[in-house]
Amino acid sequence: MVWIYFALFLVLMLASIPIPFAMMISTLLYCLQVDFSLIMFAQRTAVSFADYTLLAVPTFIFVGVFMNETGFTDKIFDFCEKLLGHIPGGLAHANVFASMVFAGMSGSVQADAGGLGNVEIQAMTKAGYDLEYSCAVTAASSVIGPIIPPSINLVVYGYLAQVSTLSLFLGGLVPGILMGLSLMVMIAIQAKRGKSISVKTLPRAKVTEVMKSLWHTLPALGGPILLIGGIMSGVFTPTECGCIAGLYIIVLAIVQGKMNAKVVALSLKKTLSVTAMTMFLISTGNIFNWMIITGGVLGSLTNALLIVQNKFLLLFVLNVIMLIMGCFMGNMSILVMMTPLLVGLANSMGIDLVHMGVLTVLNLTIGCLTPPMAPALFTACKVANANFEKSLKLTMILVIPLVVTLLIVTYVPMVTLWVPTLMG
């Protein structure tokens, strides 16, 4: 019978019912049909809100939102612009580099594309870059956010898979850097060929200008340094790091006179909105996963995929499945649904759960760029009032280096596991 309710979930989702409600309705009907106590339904939903690990979610969201609202992200991009703006495609490189730095604070695609992205697109178009190309680079660089620690997606995977969040954060560091470098290589190739790149470059900034910009940016850079340093040293847990980073930027905003009631209210409103959506999805996903596990759906799917006895071929099949799903669903929804299946497959095939988690999150963030949904690109285009279709064509070229990075992470496990192993 559980297959009927699993099919009902798919029908509700295709009927544009929000995914958390589709999960909840199908699971509730299943409980009523098999005469399970609804107390259990409520308990399993509430468990998600009581987990200490998930306390990191609102803190990371707040840090990213607050940095955008107070203008700290502007200073980060200004430094990257001074450092790289004079080389061919320099502002596109600065866009990627700034996103890598900001990823060390927000851990969110939307915070990067919608906040820092606005600054990046304005600077690029002012320098003569094509508007749609500016949006494409901004969207592509924003997907680095969920990989470089801290990462909201890795926190959720760690909770669902019962894997150390610290290990996942450390595992995402090298793949995140590879994503940024691969995008820069593609931008350099485009610059050399004159494709979509402004013929103009910014004047080379003097060393004194670069150092002055760095000096003004250092307080804002203290956040990523505090987060990544605290996580890698093991001084703080990921949850504690989020709280401390939040406290740090609040104190910094007060010292620099950027704190006011409007900024606080707007930051809290956006944080509550995103957190509520994320936590509701996790809680309904918790009971939905319980249904497919107890009903035998998960076992059937696992056995079907285990027919592919070759580990390398299985990983390829999983990547293709998730890339296709990413075209039609949000990455968090897929993560909540797929994690139990991925954990079962990883345990059966001897794949490290940290490796599986990082490659899964990397795969799903690429889905933020693929049509028809492409939420990262949609956000960037909405901010800049740019043509979505034209931007999409340019974005697909930048997806190529990200897919190459995904394949490297998939088939060279030590890219992910080297730092966690080094840190013990």
DAKA-V856273 format. One record per pair of residues at least 24 apart in sequence whose C-alpha atoms are under 7 Angstrom apart, sorted by the first residue. I is the first residue (numbers start at 1). J is the second residue. Records with the same first field share a line. If there is no record, write none. Layout:
BEGIN
I: J + J
END
This chain:
BEGIN
2: 30 + 295
3: 297
5: 30
20: 280 + 281 + 284
23: 284 + 285 + 288
24: 284 + 288
27: 287 + 288 + 291
41: 287
44: 286 + 287
45: 283 + 284 + 286 + 287
48: 282 + 283
53: 159 + 239
54: 155
55: 239
56: 238 + 239 + 242
57: 152 + 275
58: 271 + 275
59: 242 + 243 + 246
60: 106 + 107 + 242
61: 106 + 271
62: 267 + 271
63: 105 + 106 + 245 + 246
64: 105 + 106 + 111
65: 111 + 267
66: 267
68: 115 + 116
69: 263 + 267
70: 258
72: 220
73: 116
74: 119
75: 217
76: 217
79: 210 + 213 + 214 + 217
82: 205 + 210
83: 210
85: 201 + 202
86: 201 + 202 + 203 + 204
87: 201
88: 191 + 201
89: 187 + 188 + 191 + 197
90: 201
91: 124
92: 137
93: 184
95: 120 + 138
96: 141 + 180
99: 141 + 142
100: 144 + 180
103: 144 + 145 + 148
104: 148 + 149 + 150 + 224 + 228
105: 150 + 223 + 224
106: 145 + 150
107: 145 + 146 + 149 + 150 + 151 + 152
108: 145 + 146 + 151 + 152
109: 142 + 143 + 145 + 146 + 376
110: 376
112: 142
113: 138 + 139 + 142 + 376 + 379 + 380
114: 379 + 380 + 383
117: 380
118: 383 + 384
128: 198 + 200
129: 197 + 198
130: 196
131: 386
132: 386 + 387 + 390 + 391
133: 196 + 391 + 394
135: 377 + 380 + 381 + 391
136: 377 + 391 + 392 + 394 + 395
138: 380
139: 376 + 377 + 380
140: 369 + 395 + 398
143: 365 + 366
144: 176 + 179
147: 172 + 173 + 176 + 362
148: 172 + 173 + 176
149: 173 + 228
153: 332 + 361
154: 361
157: 339 + 357
160: 339
161: 339 + 340 + 343
165: 238
166: 231 + 238
167: 354 + 420
168: 354 + 358
170: 232 + 419 + 420
171: 354 + 358 + 416 + 417 + 419 + 420
172: 358 + 416
174: 415 + 416
175: 409 + 415 + 416
178: 405
179: 402 + 405
182: 401 + 402
183: 398 + 401
186: 398 + 401
281: 333
282: 336
285: 336 + 337
289: 337
298: 341
302: 341 + 344 + 345
311: 349
319: 363
322: 363 + 364
323: 363 + 364 + 367
326: 364 + 367
327: 367 + 370 + 371 + 372 + 373
328: 372 + 373
331: 364 + 365 + 367
355: 413 + 416 + 417
359: 406 + 409 + 410
362: 406
363: 406
END
